[in-house]
Amino acid sequence: MVTAIDRSLAPPRVLFVDDSRLMRYAGDRFLDGYCDLVLAEDGRDAWDRLHLDPEIGLVFTDLMMPVMDGHELIRRIRACPDRRIRGLPVLVVTSQEEAAARERAIDAGATDFIPKPFSPDDLRHALELGSSWPASSDTDGDSTVPTVRARDLLHEPGQEPSAYLFRLQQALSFHQRQQLDLALMHLQLQSYEHTCERYGQSWADAVMRNLHRSLVHVLRHEDGVHRTAPDRLSIILMGTGREGARVLVRRIRQRIGGSSMRLASMSVRMDLRFVVQFPDVNAEEDPDRLLYEADRMMQWRPAAPPARPVRHLSSVDSSGN
């Protein structure tokens, strides 16, 4: 009796390219059980494997490698006559300091990048998104640039107070027109500075990325999350009043606050401090002023209350269990 094999149930085949044996070990360890991983030591090795293995559906690659670097590998993939290879999503694994090289790689046709040092969640999150990327489709033999790029999907929550302020101004106008409640929640990772001192800023930022992803699973789609300071994430809670904000604070504290996040061999405790604002949407609130007041409230501690209480602000400190 012959039984058909449903390939949709098989784990994805992924090519991981890096000349560092340590990086290949980390990739193999972090993705074990999540995909069928193929390892390559440089671009030439990867190029050969792409032609020999038709099941490969996603590529992680370093840029700086001997024999053939990542830039040349990406160019060859995007110019390949084989439509299957030409359409593969290619994720560049590189350090934040290599900004120019990263942009060159994306211009050459890379789908997006993953910052080093990477965590298990960084790779697994990219792998999960990779299943939803359609192959690069081109017409009339145009094969220079893929049609799908995941800048927004894999966007790292960098320090973007300007984007937050722009979004907040839009939210204030909308809630004023609709006469809806609005809440602004700010979360401070109190162990951020300690993590920077002990492990370095790259690891501290990796913790912030993973905190951001954890929040996305708790929040609604319409609740935007922005990194408005190195140690702070700010959330615009659309149509949310005081009781709804209190419920959300409790939920985040139960699911995230006080737990530990493990990255490779390190563990960081998620000690979070909350500040929640309830702007008066009819009072022509200034977004810059609201963010300034949130920052001031973050520095406030119960032992030293502010001289002038702000009527539309309240704070909750998750560390005071």
BALOBA-1460 file (C-alpha; in Angstrom, 3 decimals):
// residues 321
<rec num="1" residu="m" x="0.000" y="0.000" z="0.000"/>
<rec num="2" residu="v" x="1.381" y="3.373" z="-0.998"/>
<rec num="3" residu="t" x="0.723" y="6.296" z="1.348"/>
<rec num="4" residu="a" x="1.006" y="9.841" z="0.077"/>
<rec num="5" residu="i" x="3.312" y="12.099" z="2.048"/>
<rec num="6" residu="d" x="1.916" y="15.491" z="2.980"/>
<rec num="7" residu="r" x="4.968" y="17.756" z="2.570"/>
<rec num="8" residu="s" x="3.099" y="20.663" z="4.151"/>
<rec num="9" residu="l" x="3.484" y="18.862" z="7.490"/>
<rec num="10" residu="a" x="7.243" y="18.445" z="7.121"/>
<rec num="11" residu="p" x="9.519" y="20.929" z="8.916"/>
<rec num="12" residu="p" x="10.894" y="23.658" z="6.648"/>
<rec num="13" residu="r" x="14.383" y="23.163" z="5.192"/>
<rec num="14" residu="v" x="16.588" y="26.151" z="6.053"/>
<rec num="15" residu="l" x="20.126" y="26.998" z="4.940"/>
<rec num="16" residu="f" x="22.304" y="28.706" z="7.586"/>
<rec num="17" residu="v" x="25.536" y="30.226" z="6.239"/>
<rec num="18" residu="d" x="28.364" y="31.476" z="8.480"/>
<rec num="19" residu="d" x="32.102" y="30.951" z="8.502"/>
<rec num="20" residu="s" x="32.125" y="30.965" z="12.323"/>
<rec num="21" residu="r" x="31.767" y="27.507" z="13.798"/>
<rec num="22" residu="l" x="30.360" y="29.103" z="16.967"/>
<rec num="23" residu="m" x="27.621" y="30.890" z="15.000"/>
<rec num="24" residu="r" x="26.741" y="27.692" z="13.123"/>
<rec num="25" residu="y" x="26.554" y="25.861" z="16.437"/>
<rec num="26" residu="a" x="24.275" y="28.560" z="17.886"/>
<rec num="27" residu="g" x="22.007" y="28.467" z="14.834"/>
<rec num="28" residu="d" x="21.822" y="24.681" z="14.958"/>
<rec num="29" residu="r" x="21.094" y="24.700" z="18.687"/>
<rec num="30" residu="f" x="18.514" y="27.501" z="18.631"/>
<rec num="31" residu="l" x="16.574" y="26.093" z="15.654"/>
<rec num="32" residu="d" x="16.747" y="22.435" z="16.671"/>
<rec num="33" residu="g" x="13.246" y="20.990" z="16.448"/>
<rec num="34" residu="y" x="11.880" y="24.011" z="14.567"/>
<rec num="35" residu="c" x="13.247" y="23.245" z="11.098"/>
<rec num="36" residu="d" x="15.493" y="20.933" z="9.115"/>
<rec num="37" residu="l" x="18.728" y="22.936" z="9.155"/>
<rec num="38" residu="v" x="21.434" y="22.762" z="6.493"/>
<rec num="39" residu="l" x="24.777" y="24.361" z="7.454"/>
<rec num="40" residu="a" x="27.275" y="25.996" z="5.085"/>
<rec num="41" residu="e" x="30.709" y="27.474" z="5.876"/>
<rec num="42" residu="d" x="30.797" y="30.229" z="3.242"/>
<rec num="43" residu="g" x="28.976" y="31.603" z="0.227"/>
<rec num="44" residu="r" x="30.432" y="29.110" z="-2.267"/>
<rec num="45" residu="d" x="29.456" y="26.177" z="-0.062"/>
<rec num="46" residu="a" x="25.961" y="27.661" z="0.274"/>
<rec num="47" residu="w" x="25.662" y="28.226" z="-3.490"/>
<rec num="48" residu="d" x="26.484" y="24.575" z="-4.162"/>
<rec num="49" residu="r" x="23.990" y="23.348" z="-1.563"/>
<rec num="50" residu="l" x="21.204" y="25.496" z="-3.033"/>
<rec num="51" residu="h" x="21.598" y="23.684" z="-6.362"/>
<rec num="52" residu="l" x="21.865" y="20.238" z="-4.786"/>
<rec num="53" residu="d" x="18.932" y="20.567" z="-2.364"/>
<rec num="54" residu="p" x="15.606" y="21.668" z="-3.948"/>
<rec num="55" residu="e" x="13.817" y="21.545" z="-0.576"/>
<rec num="56" residu="i" x="15.612" y="24.604" z="0.873"/>
<rec num="57" residu="g" x="13.027" y="27.338" z="1.364"/>
<rec num="58" residu="l" x="14.801" y="30.011" z="3.440"/>
<rec num="59" residu="v" x="18.373" y="31.300" z="3.804"/>
<rec num="60" residu="f" x="20.109" y="32.863" z="6.809"/>
<rec num="61" residu="t" x="23.507" y="34.277" z="5.848"/>
<rec num="62" residu="d" x="26.402" y="36.211" z="7.338"/>
<rec num="63" residu="l" x="28.012" y="38.913" z="5.185"/>
<rec num="64" residu="m" x="31.746" y="38.839" z="5.978"/>
<rec num="65" residu="m" x="33.002" y="35.403" z="4.876"/>
<rec num="66" residu="p" x="36.030" y="34.064" z="2.969"/>
<rec num="67" residu="v" x="35.893" y="32.440" z="-0.502"/>
<rec num="68" residu="m" x="32.504" y="34.029" z="-1.308"/>
<rec num="69" residu="d" x="30.950" y="36.648" z="0.972"/>
<rec num="70" residu="g" x="27.273" y="37.191" z="1.696"/>
<rec num="71" residu="h" x="26.937" y="40.093" z="-0.762"/>
<rec num="72" residu="e" x="28.041" y="37.919" z="-3.685"/>
<rec num="73" residu="l" x="25.823" y="35.049" z="-2.523"/>
<rec num="74" residu="i" x="22.762" y="37.339" z="-2.465"/>
<rec num="75" residu="r" x="23.577" y="38.741" z="-5.916"/>
<rec num="76" residu="r" x="23.910" y="35.239" z="-7.339"/>
<rec num="77" residu="i" x="20.649" y="34.120" z="-5.769"/>
<rec num="78" residu="r" x="18.726" y="37.077" z="-7.198"/>
<rec num="79" residu="a" x="20.283" y="36.643" z="-10.667"/>
<rec num="80" residu="c" x="19.876" y="32.861" z="-10.765"/>
<rec num="81" residu="p" x="18.010" y="31.492" z="-13.837"/>
<rec num="82" residu="d" x="16.357" y="28.932" z="-11.533"/>
<rec num="83" residu="r" x="13.124" y="30.601" z="-10.402"/>
<rec num="84" residu="r" x="13.061" y="28.551" z="-7.183"/>
<rec num="85" residu="i" x="16.462" y="29.807" z="-6.053"/>
<rec num="86" residu="r" x="15.828" y="33.343" z="-7.312"/>
<rec num="87" residu="g" x="12.695" y="33.664" z="-5.155"/>
<rec num="88" residu="l" x="14.144" y="32.442" z="-1.843"/>
<rec num="89" residu="p" x="13.794" y="34.759" z="1.207"/>
<rec num="90" residu="v" x="17.325" y="35.698" z="2.325"/>
<rec num="91" residu="l" x="17.849" y="37.011" z="5.859"/>
<rec num="92" residu="v" x="21.169" y="38.669" z="6.649"/>
<rec num="93" residu="v" x="22.587" y="37.964" z="10.111"/>
<rec num="94" residu="t" x="24.850" y="40.880" z="11.003"/>
<rec num="95" residu="s" x="25.835" y="43.255" z="13.791"/>
<rec num="96" residu="q" x="24.152" y="46.608" z="14.321"/>
<rec num="97" residu="e" x="27.485" y="48.358" z="13.660"/>
<rec num="98" residu="e" x="27.539" y="47.139" z="10.035"/>
<rec num="99" residu="a" x="24.815" y="49.556" z="8.920"/>
<rec num="100" residu="a" x="26.365" y="50.347" z="5.523"/>
<rec num="101" residu="a" x="26.969" y="46.682" z="4.708"/>
<rec num="102" residu="r" x="23.439" y="45.854" z="5.822"/>
<rec num="103" residu="e" x="21.920" y="48.452" z="3.498"/>
<rec num="104" residu="r" x="24.088" y="47.210" z="0.608"/>
<rec num="105" residu="a" x="22.827" y="43.696" z="1.236"/>
<rec num="106" residu="i" x="19.191" y="44.796" z="1.204"/>
<rec num="107" residu="d" x="19.797" y="46.786" z="-1.992"/>
<rec num="108" residu="a" x="21.283" y="43.641" z="-3.529"/>
<rec num="109" residu="g" x="18.085" y="41.755" z="-2.758"/>
<rec num="110" residu="a" x="18.221" y="40.605" z="0.879"/>
<rec num="111" residu="t" x="14.785" y="40.238" z="2.404"/>
<rec num="112" residu="d" x="15.759" y="41.682" z="5.784"/>
<rec num="113" residu="f" x="18.321" y="41.380" z="8.579"/>
<rec num="114" residu="i" x="18.661" y="39.846" z="12.024"/>
<rec num="115" residu="p" x="21.008" y="41.640" z="14.440"/>
<rec num="116" residu="k" x="23.937" y="39.937" z="16.172"/>
<rec num="117" residu="p" x="24.100" y="38.762" z="18.839"/>
<rec num="118" residu="f" x="20.883" y="36.903" z="18.107"/>
<rec num="119" residu="s" x="18.679" y="35.091" z="20.576"/>
<rec num="120" residu="p" x="16.681" y="31.876" z="20.025"/>
<rec num="121" residu="d" x="13.545" y="34.001" z="19.672"/>
<rec num="122" residu="d" x="15.197" y="36.199" z="17.014"/>
<rec num="123" residu="l" x="15.785" y="33.172" z="14.763"/>
<rec num="124" residu="r" x="12.519" y="31.412" z="15.584"/>
<rec num="125" residu="h" x="10.496" y="34.564" z="15.027"/>
<rec num="126" residu="a" x="12.142" y="35.010" z="11.624"/>
<rec num="127" residu="l" x="11.512" y="31.357" z="10.820"/>
<rec num="128" residu="e" x="7.837" y="31.708" z="11.762"/>
<rec num="129" residu="l" x="7.453" y="34.785" z="9.555"/>
<rec num="130" residu="g" x="9.372" y="33.055" z="6.786"/>
<rec num="131" residu="s" x="6.535" y="30.587" z="6.278"/>
<rec num="132" residu="s" x="4.249" y="33.481" z="5.317"/>
<rec num="133" residu="w" x="6.641" y="35.098" z="2.791"/>
<rec num="134" residu="p" x="5.634" y="34.270" z="-0.763"/>
<rec num="135" residu="a" x="8.490" y="33.561" z="-3.118"/>
<rec num="136" residu="s" x="9.861" y="36.549" z="-4.952"/>
<rec num="137" residu="s" x="7.775" y="36.838" z="-8.115"/>
<rec num="138" residu="d" x="9.228" y="38.462" z="-11.174"/>
<rec num="139" residu="t" x="8.039" y="38.895" z="-14.715"/>
<rec num="140" residu="d" x="9.799" y="38.898" z="-18.064"/>
<rec num="141" residu="g" x="12.949" y="37.540" z="-16.486"/>
<rec num="142" residu="d" x="13.468" y="40.504" z="-14.140"/>
<rec num="143" residu="s" x="15.409" y="38.948" z="-11.292"/>
<rec num="144" residu="t" x="17.367" y="41.761" z="-9.725"/>
<rec num="145" residu="v" x="15.295" y="42.598" z="-6.636"/>
<rec num="146" residu="p" x="12.785" y="40.436" z="-4.733"/>
<rec num="147" residu="t" x="9.223" y="41.744" z="-4.630"/>
<rec num="148" residu="v" x="8.789" y="40.887" z="-0.962"/>
<rec num="149" residu="r" x="10.802" y="42.544" z="1.790"/>
<rec num="150" residu="a" x="10.128" y="42.074" z="5.475"/>
<rec num="151" residu="r" x="11.444" y="45.350" z="6.886"/>
<rec num="152" residu="d" x="8.149" y="45.927" z="8.690"/>
<rec num="153" residu="l" x="7.690" y="42.302" z="9.760"/>
<rec num="154" residu="l" x="11.105" y="42.016" z="11.361"/>
<rec num="155" residu="h" x="11.368" y="45.669" z="12.336"/>
<rec num="156" residu="e" x="13.385" y="46.041" z="15.484"/>
<rec num="157" residu="p" x="11.742" y="48.449" z="17.965"/>
<rec num="158" residu="g" x="14.536" y="50.985" z="17.780"/>
<rec num="159" residu="q" x="14.424" y="54.237" z="19.693"/>
<rec num="160" residu="e" x="11.690" y="56.029" z="17.811"/>
<rec num="161" residu="p" x="10.069" y="58.738" z="19.957"/>
<rec num="162" residu="s" x="9.318" y="60.760" z="16.807"/>
<rec num="163" residu="a" x="7.244" y="57.913" z="15.344"/>
<rec num="164" residu="y" x="5.449" y="57.543" z="18.673"/>
<rec num="165" residu="l" x="4.690" y="61.271" z="18.865"/>
<rec num="166" residu="f" x="3.341" y="61.279" z="15.303"/>
<rec num="167" residu="r" x="1.102" y="58.298" z="16.025"/>
<rec num="168" residu="l" x="-0.012" y="59.835" z="19.322"/>
<rec num="169" residu="q" x="-1.063" y="63.071" z="17.608"/>
<rec num="170" residu="q" x="-3.196" y="61.038" z="15.213"/>
<rec num="171" residu="a" x="-4.707" y="59.083" z="18.104"/>
<rec num="172" residu="l" x="-5.545" y="62.246" z="20.053"/>
<rec num="173" residu="s" x="-7.335" y="63.766" z="17.048"/>
<rec num="174" residu="f" x="-9.265" y="60.560" z="16.363"/>
<rec num="175" residu="h" x="-10.345" y="60.095" z="19.976"/>
<rec num="176" residu="q" x="-11.413" y="63.716" z="20.215"/>
<rec num="177" residu="r" x="-13.629" y="63.349" z="17.128"/>
<rec num="178" residu="q" x="-15.108" y="60.081" z="18.354"/>
<rec num="179" residu="q" x="-15.215" y="61.077" z="22.050"/>
<rec num="180" residu="l" x="-13.454" y="57.888" z="23.112"/>
<rec num="181" residu="d" x="-11.266" y="57.126" z="26.109"/>
<rec num="182" residu="l" x="-7.528" y="56.930" z="25.479"/>
<rec num="183" residu="a" x="-4.776" y="55.454" z="27.635"/>
<rec num="184" residu="l" x="-1.007" y="55.574" z="27.208"/>
<rec num="185" residu="m" x="1.072" y="52.867" z="28.866"/>
<rec num="186" residu="h" x="4.839" y="53.020" z="29.356"/>
<rec num="187" residu="l" x="6.942" y="50.042" z="30.503"/>
<rec num="188" residu="q" x="10.453" y="50.483" z="31.816"/>
<rec num="189" residu="l" x="12.833" y="47.510" z="32.008"/>
<rec num="190" residu="q" x="14.550" y="48.308" z="35.299"/>
<rec num="191" residu="s" x="17.345" y="45.797" z="34.686"/>
<rec num="192" residu="y" x="18.343" y="47.411" z="31.359"/>
<rec num="193" residu="e" x="21.357" y="49.358" z="32.679"/>
<rec num="194" residu="h" x="22.565" y="46.373" z="34.721"/>
<rec num="195" residu="t" x="22.277" y="44.158" z="31.621"/>
<rec num="196" residu="c" x="24.262" y="46.710" z="29.595"/>
<rec num="197" residu="e" x="27.016" y="46.816" z="32.200"/>
<rec num="198" residu="r" x="27.239" y="43.064" z="32.630"/>
<rec num="199" residu="y" x="26.614" y="41.729" z="29.110"/>
<rec num="200" residu="g" x="26.842" y="44.762" z="26.788"/>
<rec num="201" residu="q" x="24.295" y="46.945" z="25.035"/>
<rec num="202" residu="s" x="23.694" y="44.473" z="22.193"/>
<rec num="203" residu="w" x="22.379" y="41.900" z="24.646"/>
<rec num="204" residu="a" x="20.316" y="44.498" z="26.515"/>
<rec num="205" residu="d" x="18.732" y="45.517" z="23.211"/>
<rec num="206" residu="a" x="18.045" y="41.855" z="22.422"/>
<rec num="207" residu="v" x="16.096" y="41.685" z="25.704"/>
<rec num="208" residu="m" x="14.097" y="44.755" z="24.667"/>
<rec num="209" residu="r" x="13.276" y="43.155" z="21.290"/>
<rec num="210" residu="n" x="12.004" y="40.042" z="22.982"/>
<rec num="211" residu="l" x="10.022" y="42.074" z="25.515"/>
<rec num="212" residu="h" x="8.430" y="43.868" z="22.553"/>
<rec num="213" residu="r" x="7.439" y="40.523" z="21.010"/>
<rec num="214" residu="s" x="6.027" y="39.283" z="24.302"/>
<rec num="215" residu="l" x="3.837" y="42.381" z="24.529"/>
<rec num="216" residu="v" x="2.515" y="41.888" z="20.996"/>
<rec num="217" residu="h" x="0.953" y="38.586" z="22.132"/>
<rec num="218" residu="v" x="-0.892" y="40.368" z="24.957"/>
<rec num="219" residu="l" x="-2.027" y="43.491" z="23.115"/>
<rec num="220" residu="r" x="-4.607" y="44.043" z="20.396"/>
<rec num="221" residu="h" x="-3.563" y="44.650" z="16.790"/>
<rec num="222" residu="e" x="-4.516" y="48.323" z="17.003"/>
<rec num="223" residu="d" x="-2.341" y="48.991" z="20.070"/>
<rec num="224" residu="g" x="0.942" y="50.391" z="18.717"/>
<rec num="225" residu="v" x="4.203" y="49.703" z="20.590"/>
<rec num="226" residu="h" x="7.165" y="52.089" z="20.250"/>
<rec num="227" residu="r" x="10.567" y="52.195" z="21.917"/>
<rec num="228" residu="t" x="10.713" y="55.766" z="23.207"/>
<rec num="229" residu="a" x="13.861" y="55.369" z="25.345"/>
<rec num="230" residu="p" x="16.630" y="52.759" z="25.591"/>
<rec num="231" residu="d" x="14.882" y="51.050" z="28.515"/>
<rec num="232" residu="r" x="11.254" y="51.961" z="27.745"/>
<rec num="233" residu="l" x="8.418" y="50.785" z="25.501"/>
<rec num="234" residu="s" x="5.371" y="53.042" z="25.058"/>
<rec num="235" residu="i" x="1.943" y="51.772" z="24.034"/>
<rec num="236" residu="i" x="-1.041" y="53.696" z="22.685"/>
<rec num="237" residu="l" x="-4.175" y="51.932" z="23.956"/>
<rec num="238" residu="m" x="-6.962" y="52.897" z="21.588"/>
<rec num="239" residu="g" x="-10.415" y="53.315" z="23.132"/>
<rec num="240" residu="t" x="-9.199" y="52.252" z="26.568"/>
<rec num="241" residu="g" x="-10.343" y="53.751" z="29.872"/>
<rec num="242" residu="r" x="-8.983" y="53.435" z="33.392"/>
<rec num="243" residu="e" x="-10.453" y="50.030" z="34.181"/>
<rec num="244" residu="g" x="-9.292" y="48.539" z="30.894"/>
<rec num="245" residu="a" x="-5.766" y="49.865" z="31.492"/>
<rec num="246" residu="r" x="-5.698" y="48.411" z="35.028"/>
<rec num="247" residu="v" x="-6.772" y="45.010" z="33.710"/>
<rec num="248" residu="l" x="-4.019" y="45.121" z="31.078"/>
<rec num="249" residu="v" x="-1.364" y="46.060" z="33.648"/>
<rec num="250" residu="r" x="-2.391" y="43.057" z="35.769"/>
<rec num="251" residu="r" x="-2.285" y="40.775" z="32.729"/>
<rec num="252" residu="i" x="1.200" y="41.927" z="31.703"/>
<rec num="253" residu="r" x="2.477" y="41.601" z="35.261"/>
<rec num="254" residu="q" x="1.130" y="38.052" z="35.466"/>
<rec num="255" residu="r" x="2.529" y="36.949" z="32.107"/>
<rec num="256" residu="i" x="5.801" y="38.882" z="31.913"/>
<rec num="257" residu="g" x="6.612" y="40.959" z="34.991"/>
<rec num="258" residu="g" x="8.874" y="39.259" z="37.516"/>
<rec num="259" residu="s" x="9.690" y="36.351" z="35.188"/>
<rec num="260" residu="s" x="13.110" y="35.718" z="33.660"/>
<rec num="261" residu="m" x="14.039" y="35.870" z="29.992"/>
<rec num="262" residu="r" x="16.744" y="33.455" z="28.899"/>
<rec num="263" residu="l" x="19.050" y="34.390" z="26.040"/>
<rec num="264" residu="a" x="21.713" y="31.806" z="25.234"/>
<rec num="265" residu="s" x="23.586" y="31.286" z="28.528"/>
<rec num="266" residu="m" x="22.297" y="34.429" z="30.255"/>
<rec num="267" residu="s" x="19.095" y="35.117" z="32.145"/>
<rec num="268" residu="v" x="17.549" y="38.550" z="32.693"/>
<rec num="269" residu="r" x="14.787" y="39.193" z="35.189"/>
<rec num="270" residu="m" x="11.797" y="41.095" z="33.758"/>
<rec num="271" residu="d" x="11.384" y="43.720" z="36.474"/>
<rec num="272" residu="l" x="8.995" y="46.195" z="34.896"/>
<rec num="273" residu="r" x="7.834" y="49.598" z="36.049"/>
<rec num="274" residu="f" x="4.569" y="50.928" z="34.615"/>
<rec num="275" residu="v" x="3.331" y="54.443" z="34.043"/>
<rec num="276" residu="v" x="-0.201" y="54.866" z="32.669"/>
<rec num="277" residu="q" x="-1.523" y="58.168" z="31.344"/>
<rec num="278" residu="f" x="-5.139" y="59.130" z="30.657"/>
<rec num="279" residu="p" x="-5.013" y="62.247" z="28.460"/>
<rec num="280" residu="d" x="-7.990" y="64.575" z="28.287"/>
<rec num="281" residu="v" x="-8.776" y="64.296" z="24.572"/>
<rec num="282" residu="n" x="-10.786" y="67.548" z="24.716"/>
<rec num="283" residu="a" x="-7.943" y="69.603" z="26.205"/>
<rec num="284" residu="e" x="-5.672" y="69.848" z="23.121"/>
<rec num="285" residu="e" x="-2.972" y="67.766" z="24.798"/>
<rec num="286" residu="d" x="0.570" y="68.202" z="23.451"/>
<rec num="287" residu="p" x="2.224" y="64.835" z="22.573"/>
<rec num="288" residu="d" x="5.701" y="66.121" z="23.491"/>
<rec num="289" residu="r" x="4.427" y="67.267" z="26.878"/>
<rec num="290" residu="l" x="2.737" y="63.926" z="27.510"/>
<rec num="291" residu="l" x="5.948" y="62.026" z="26.767"/>
<rec num="292" residu="y" x="7.931" y="64.431" z="28.958"/>
<rec num="293" residu="e" x="5.507" y="63.878" z="31.834"/>
<rec num="294" residu="a" x="5.695" y="60.107" z="31.354"/>
<rec num="295" residu="d" x="9.484" y="60.313" z="31.592"/>
<rec num="296" residu="r" x="9.191" y="62.398" z="34.761"/>
<rec num="297" residu="m" x="6.782" y="59.898" z="36.292"/>
<rec num="298" residu="m" x="9.209" y="57.077" z="35.508"/>
<rec num="299" residu="q" x="11.742" y="58.753" z="37.792"/>
<rec num="300" residu="w" x="9.200" y="59.200" z="40.577"/>
<rec num="301" residu="r" x="9.200" y="56.886" z="43.593"/>
<rec num="302" residu="p" x="6.536" y="56.681" z="46.356"/>
<rec num="303" residu="a" x="9.013" y="57.978" z="48.952"/>
<rec num="304" residu="a" x="9.285" y="61.282" z="47.080"/>
<rec num="305" residu="p" x="5.927" y="62.279" z="45.567"/>
<rec num="306" residu="p" x="5.951" y="65.033" z="42.921"/>
<rec num="307" residu="a" x="5.336" y="68.580" z="44.125"/>
<rec num="308" residu="r" x="2.598" y="69.137" z="41.541"/>
<rec num="309" residu="p" x="0.442" y="66.033" z="40.941"/>
<rec num="310" residu="v" x="-0.669" y="65.753" z="37.309"/>
<rec num="311" residu="r" x="-4.407" y="65.087" z="37.214"/>
<rec num="312" residu="h" x="-4.415" y="62.771" z="34.204"/>
<rec num="313" residu="l" x="-1.426" y="60.594" z="35.184"/>
<rec num="314" residu="s" x="-1.194" y="57.528" z="37.363"/>
<rec num="315" residu="s" x="1.637" y="55.091" z="37.897"/>
<rec num="316" residu="v" x="1.892" y="51.494" z="38.921"/>
<rec num="317" residu="d" x="5.206" y="49.943" z="39.908"/>
<rec num="318" residu="s" x="5.334" y="46.203" z="39.193"/>
<rec num="319" residu="s" x="8.344" y="45.778" z="41.432"/>
<rec num="320" residu="g" x="6.302" y="46.556" z="44.520"/>
<rec num="321" residu="n" x="4.775" y="43.091" z="44.876"/>
